[in-house]
């Protein structure tokens, strides 16, 4: 019957349902809750329902932890070379160039000085988005330099770790950064300058085997993956099921590998109290 038919002439593109803009909503990996992005950002990228801590980058951590407009970046222009002329699915030099253009970062760590509630600190923050936060020559050198800045100025050092480990594209050059950063921290400890290491999800590989676990106080975000080799590799190696929560912050706290777990919303105030206590 004609009265059940819709006239095609009356249908216009403007009357059709429009898709939601990209990035308007985020799905929580922890509980599956759909969260309005602006609400998530206002809550420092933590889920209100299950307290899952989303992975965030260096820009967000600087905004969350340091006093407004207090951060002054150092050694910004340092860039990785390609000493081995490494090629896998693409040239390492091309991968670096593409990642720089995409993210607006020169490498996987940003360093500088800033203030936490008015107290000056030397600050370094890794970024997992840059080739998995892997540590190559530039990352190791920048970490070493921010340690030197803390040493020279006798101000507390804070490093936020977030990494998959050493950068295999640089081979032994990457592994040498473990010793370089560790010896710098030993000198810092001799000078009694406080170093607080903050471990976020994930902190693994050569980062865990060097400066990430050498803090005077090791702080972790809730449920962060922290370890050297990944759980799957360990399970395949030993041929046994791993304990529940293995390599998560809560498991490491129980075993004495970290000192305290601090939710992101409390992190700035807790860091300030620790600095005040240690100085």
Secondary structure, 3 states (H helix, E strand, C coil): CHHHCCCHHHCCHHHCCCCCCCCCEEECCCCCCEEEHHHHHHCCCECCCCCCECCCCHHHHHHHHCCCCCCEEECCCCCCCCCCCCECCCEHHHHHHHHHHHHCCCCCEEEEEEEECCEEEEEEEECCCCHHHCECHHHHHHHHHHHHHHHHHCCEEEEEEEECCECHHHCHHHHHHHHHHHHHHHHHHHCCCCEEEEEEEEECHHHCCCHHHCCCEEEECCCCEECCCCHHHHHHHHCCCCCCCCCEHHHHHHHCCCCEECCHHHHHHHHHHHHHHHC
